Amino acid sequence: MADKYHKIAEELRGPARDLRSEIPEVIKGYAELHAAATAEGVLSKKTKELIALAISVVTRCDGCISSHAKALAMQGAERDEVAEAIGVAIMLSGGPGTVYGPRAFEAFLEYQEAR
C-alpha cells in the first residue's frame, strides 16, 4: 500500500515544529487537552479514537485523519470497526463524507499494514 498518509504526517512535522517554537504554550495546552480527551475512561481510548476519526472525516481534515487512523492502527482496531465509524461520519456529512470517508479508511489500512 502507498505511504500517502505517512507523507502527510511528515509534511506537517516541520511546519508544526516551527509553529510550536513561536507559540509553545498554546501547543502545550493543546497536547494536554488531547491527552486528557483521549485518556482511558468510561469510553475506551479506541472508542474515543473512532469518534475522532469520524469527526476528522466530517471536518475534512487530512492531517487529523492521518493522526487518528494511525492511533487506531496502533491500538489494534479492526477494519470493520473503522468502517462502521466512517459510516456514521458519512451519514452526518453527506456527499463530502463519501470523499473523506474512503480517505480515512485508506489511511487506516496504510497504518495497519505498516504496523
N, C-alpha and C positions, 0 to 999 in steps of 0.2 A: 504494500500500500504506500501511497505517496506520503511525503512528510510535510504537507501543506500547513497543518496546524502547528507543527513544531516550528516551522518557519515564521508563522505569525507571532508565536511567543518570542522567538529570537529577535524578530524585528522590533518588538516593543521593549525589549530588555534595555537597550542603550538609552532611548528617549525617557524611559521610566526612571532610570538611574540619574539622568540629568535633571529631571524634574524633582526627584527626591532630594537632590543636593540643594535645590532652591527653596523647597517647602517641606523640610523634613518633619516638622510637627504634624502637618496635615497628613502626610503619607503614613507616619507612625500611628496617628489616630485611626486612619482607615484600616491599617493592618490589625490593630487591636479590635476594631469593630468586626472585621472579617473573622478573626479568630473566635470572638465571642458568639457571633451569629451561627458559625458552623460547628461549634463545640457539641459534643455528645450531650444530649438532654432527653427530654420526653421524646423528641424526634431524634432518630439516629443521624450520624454525620452523613451517611449515604442518602437518607431521605432528604436532608437539607440540600445536598449537592444536586439531587434530582430536581428539586424545586428551583435551585439556582440555574441549572441548565435550561429548564423550561422558561424561566424569566429571561435568560440570555437570548433565547430564540425570539421571544415576544419583543424584546428591545432591540433586536438585530445587531447584537454586539459580538463581532467575530473574536475579539480578544477574550471576552467573557466566556464564549463558547469553548474556546481553546482551554482556558483555565479550568472550567468546571468539568469538561469532558475528560481532561487529564486526571483530575481528582477522582472522578468516578471510576476510571480505569484502574487507578492505583488502589482504590478501595474494593476492587473486585466486583463491581456492578455487572449485572448480566445484560446482554443485548436487549432482551425483552423488557427489562425494567426501564432502560434508557429510551427505547422506542415508545413505550407507553407514556412516559413523562413528556416526550416530544409531541405525542398525540394530543395531550391536554393543551400544550402550547399552541398547536395548530388550531385547535378548537377556539381558543381565545383570540388568536391574531388573524385568522382567516388566510387570505392569499399569501401575505408575506411569510406566514408560518410554513407554507408549503415550499418556500425557498430556503429559509433559515433552518427549518427542521431537518431536512436532509444534510445540510452543512453540519449541524450538531451531531447527527448520527455518524457522519463520515469522520468527524474529529474524534468521537469516542472510539470508533473502530481503529483509527490510526494509533491512538494511545494504547488501546487494549492490545493491539498487535505488537507494539514496541515494549510492552511490559515484560 
